[in-house]
Amino acid sequence: MTTAAMAKTNSGTEFAAWYGELAPKEKRTFWACFCGWALDALDVQIFSFAIPAIIVTFSITNADAGLIGTVTLLTSAVGGWFAGILADRFGRVRTLQITVIWFAFFTFLSALPKATPNCSCFARSWALASAANGRLAPC
């Protein structure tokens, strides 16, 4: 592909033309999906910034914090794989609705161990929340 063709392909005018053809409902859907995907990435990024506070709050070692981070990413991948299967079987809308409820519930549960610091309880609830986080991608 020539440089001129690449410049034309990567120009913002093609996006604007494509976006301009969408109906209002399709534009809302586009932005809802974009925001969900952005929040998914934000959640993982914020977690990396929160690790020092988690180490202090739960009195855990760096190895335990690394394990929580690893479990977060692995369960996110498994959740994405599982959501693809569910979306094919039950539909993407239903799967996405369940995902949002699942993520909200287990994120709430991950905040409860603060009253009685318990790293394993936090790790389990955060891993289950992360499984829902990975489910956003295939939907």
Summary of the structure (lengths in Angstrom):
residues: 139
radius of gyration: 19.2
end to end distance: 32.3
largest distance: 61.9
contacts: 373
relative contact order: 0.12
helix: 86%
strand: 0%
